[in-house]
Amino acid sequence: MTDPISDFLTRVRNAVKANHKVVEAPGSKMKQAITKILFEQGYILAYKFEEDAKGHAVIKIALKYHPETKVNAIKGLKRVSRPGLRRYASAAEMPRVLNGLGIAIVSTSKGIMTDKKARQENVGGEVLCYVY
């Protein structure tokens, strides 16, 4: 697999479109950080980091739906920086997703964070994905 982050986002995107309640994905430290940000921003209901029988890390994510309308909290996930074309942004030119309604997840020298936090801390980095 050449792009594990893209695979992770695609698994979540497919589970959202299929109205699944839980999605499993192979784990890594970067995917765990992205999952924590999705939880903190209210895009997912819960998450759990486990190991399978072989000792590989696995992330289980409970997707969040509106109780009455059954509409998912995640409308879109878009991979921005990819192995073939990396995208970087300074603190001044940090992207705004849907004019501030969505978030951009950024990998900075101070860790993985949202675009808003990166602007506050005045750091730039690689723009991993957009969530809205």
Contacts in CASP RR format, 6 or more apart in sequence:
PFRMAT RR
TARGET T0000
AUTHOR 0000-0000-0000
METHOD contacts of the structure
MODEL  1
MTDPISDFLTRVRNAVKANHKVVEAPGSKMKQAITKILFEQGYILAYKFE
EDAKGHAVIKIALKYHPETKVNAIKGLKRVSRPGLRRYASAAEMPRVLNG
LGIAIVSTSKGIMTDKKARQENVGGEVLCYVY
1 7 0 8 1.000
2 83 0 8 1.000
3 79 0 8 1.000
3 82 0 8 1.000
3 83 0 8 1.000
4 26 0 8 1.000
4 28 0 8 1.000
4 31 0 8 1.000
5 30 0 8 1.000
5 31 0 8 1.000
5 34 0 8 1.000
5 79 0 8 1.000
5 128 0 8 1.000
5 129 0 8 1.000
6 79 0 8 1.000
6 82 0 8 1.000
7 25 0 8 1.000
7 26 0 8 1.000
8 25 0 8 1.000
8 26 0 8 1.000
8 27 0 8 1.000
8 31 0 8 1.000
8 34 0 8 1.000
8 59 0 8 1.000
9 77 0 8 1.000
9 78 0 8 1.000
9 79 0 8 1.000
9 129 0 8 1.000
11 23 0 8 1.000
11 24 0 8 1.000
11 25 0 8 1.000
12 23 0 8 1.000
12 25 0 8 1.000
12 61 0 8 1.000
12 63 0 8 1.000
12 74 0 8 1.000
12 77 0 8 1.000
13 74 0 8 1.000
13 76 0 8 1.000
13 77 0 8 1.000
15 22 0 8 1.000
15 23 0 8 1.000
15 61 0 8 1.000
15 63 0 8 1.000
16 63 0 8 1.000
16 72 0 8 1.000
16 74 0 8 1.000
16 76 0 8 1.000
16 77 0 8 1.000
19 65 0 8 1.000
19 70 0 8 1.000
19 72 0 8 1.000
20 63 0 8 1.000
21 62 0 8 1.000
21 63 0 8 1.000
22 60 0 8 1.000
22 61 0 8 1.000
22 62 0 8 1.000
22 63 0 8 1.000
23 60 0 8 1.000
23 61 0 8 1.000
23 63 0 8 1.000
24 58 0 8 1.000
24 59 0 8 1.000
24 60 0 8 1.000
24 61 0 8 1.000
25 31 0 8 1.000
25 58 0 8 1.000
25 59 0 8 1.000
25 61 0 8 1.000
26 56 0 8 1.000
26 57 0 8 1.000
26 58 0 8 1.000
26 59 0 8 1.000
27 49 0 8 1.000
27 56 0 8 1.000
27 57 0 8 1.000
27 58 0 8 1.000
27 59 0 8 1.000
28 57 0 8 1.000
30 107 0 8 1.000
30 112 0 8 1.000
31 59 0 8 1.000
32 49 0 8 1.000
32 57 0 8 1.000
32 59 0 8 1.000
33 111 0 8 1.000
33 112 0 8 1.000
34 105 0 8 1.000
34 112 0 8 1.000
34 128 0 8 1.000
34 129 0 8 1.000
35 44 0 8 1.000
35 47 0 8 1.000
35 59 0 8 1.000
35 61 0 8 1.000
36 47 0 8 1.000
37 103 0 8 1.000
37 105 0 8 1.000
37 112 0 8 1.000
37 113 0 8 1.000
37 114 0 8 1.000
38 44 0 8 1.000
38 47 0 8 1.000
38 61 0 8 1.000
38 74 0 8 1.000
38 131 0 8 1.000
39 46 0 8 1.000
39 47 0 8 1.000
41 103 0 8 1.000
41 114 0 8 1.000
41 131 0 8 1.000
42 64 0 8 1.000
42 73 0 8 1.000
43 64 0 8 1.000
43 73 0 8 1.000
43 74 0 8 1.000
43 131 0 8 1.000
44 61 0 8 1.000
44 62 0 8 1.000
44 63 0 8 1.000
44 64 0 8 1.000
44 73 0 8 1.000
44 74 0 8 1.000
45 62 0 8 1.000
45 63 0 8 1.000
45 64 0 8 1.000
46 61 0 8 1.000
46 62 0 8 1.000
47 59 0 8 1.000
47 60 0 8 1.000
47 61 0 8 1.000
47 62 0 8 1.000
48 59 0 8 1.000
48 60 0 8 1.000
49 57 0 8 1.000
49 58 0 8 1.000
49 59 0 8 1.000
50 57 0 8 1.000
50 58 0 8 1.000
50 59 0 8 1.000
50 60 0 8 1.000
51 57 0 8 1.000
51 58 0 8 1.000
52 58 0 8 1.000
63 72 0 8 1.000
63 73 0 8 1.000
63 74 0 8 1.000
64 72 0 8 1.000
64 73 0 8 1.000
64 74 0 8 1.000
65 71 0 8 1.000
65 72 0 8 1.000
65 73 0 8 1.000
66 72 0 8 1.000
66 73 0 8 1.000
74 131 0 8 1.000
75 132 0 8 1.000
76 130 0 8 1.000
76 131 0 8 1.000
76 132 0 8 1.000
77 129 0 8 1.000
77 130 0 8 1.000
77 131 0 8 1.000
78 129 0 8 1.000
78 130 0 8 1.000
79 128 0 8 1.000
79 129 0 8 1.000
80 87 0 8 1.000
80 95 0 8 1.000
80 104 0 8 1.000
80 127 0 8 1.000
80 128 0 8 1.000
80 129 0 8 1.000
80 130 0 8 1.000
81 87 0 8 1.000
81 88 0 8 1.000
81 126 0 8 1.000
81 127 0 8 1.000
81 128 0 8 1.000
86 126 0 8 1.000
87 126 0 8 1.000
87 127 0 8 1.000
88 124 0 8 1.000
88 125 0 8 1.000
88 126 0 8 1.000
88 127 0 8 1.000
89 95 0 8 1.000
89 106 0 8 1.000
89 124 0 8 1.000
89 125 0 8 1.000
89 127 0 8 1.000
90 124 0 8 1.000
90 125 0 8 1.000
91 118 0 8 1.000
91 119 0 8 1.000
91 121 0 8 1.000
91 122 0 8 1.000
91 123 0 8 1.000
91 124 0 8 1.000
94 104 0 8 1.000
94 106 0 8 1.000
94 115 0 8 1.000
94 118 0 8 1.000
94 119 0 8 1.000
94 124 0 8 1.000
95 104 0 8 1.000
95 115 0 8 1.000
95 127 0 8 1.000
95 130 0 8 1.000
96 104 0 8 1.000
96 115 0 8 1.000
97 103 0 8 1.000
97 104 0 8 1.000
97 115 0 8 1.000
97 130 0 8 1.000
97 131 0 8 1.000
97 132 0 8 1.000
98 132 0 8 1.000
101 132 0 8 1.000
102 130 0 8 1.000
102 131 0 8 1.000
102 132 0 8 1.000
103 114 0 8 1.000
103 115 0 8 1.000
103 116 0 8 1.000
103 130 0 8 1.000
103 131 0 8 1.000
103 132 0 8 1.000
104 114 0 8 1.000
104 115 0 8 1.000
104 127 0 8 1.000
104 128 0 8 1.000
104 129 0 8 1.000
104 130 0 8 1.000
104 131 0 8 1.000
105 112 0 8 1.000
105 113 0 8 1.000
105 114 0 8 1.000
105 115 0 8 1.000
105 127 0 8 1.000
105 128 0 8 1.000
105 129 0 8 1.000
105 130 0 8 1.000
105 131 0 8 1.000
106 112 0 8 1.000
106 113 0 8 1.000
106 114 0 8 1.000
106 115 0 8 1.000
106 118 0 8 1.000
106 124 0 8 1.000
106 125 0 8 1.000
106 126 0 8 1.000
106 127 0 8 1.000
106 128 0 8 1.000
107 125 0 8 1.000
107 126 0 8 1.000
107 128 0 8 1.000
108 118 0 8 1.000
108 121 0 8 1.000
108 123 0 8 1.000
108 124 0 8 1.000
108 125 0 8 1.000
109 123 0 8 1.000
109 124 0 8 1.000
109 125 0 8 1.000
110 121 0 8 1.000
110 123 0 8 1.000
112 128 0 8 1.000
113 121 0 8 1.000
115 127 0 8 1.000
118 124 0 8 1.000
118 125 0 8 1.000
END
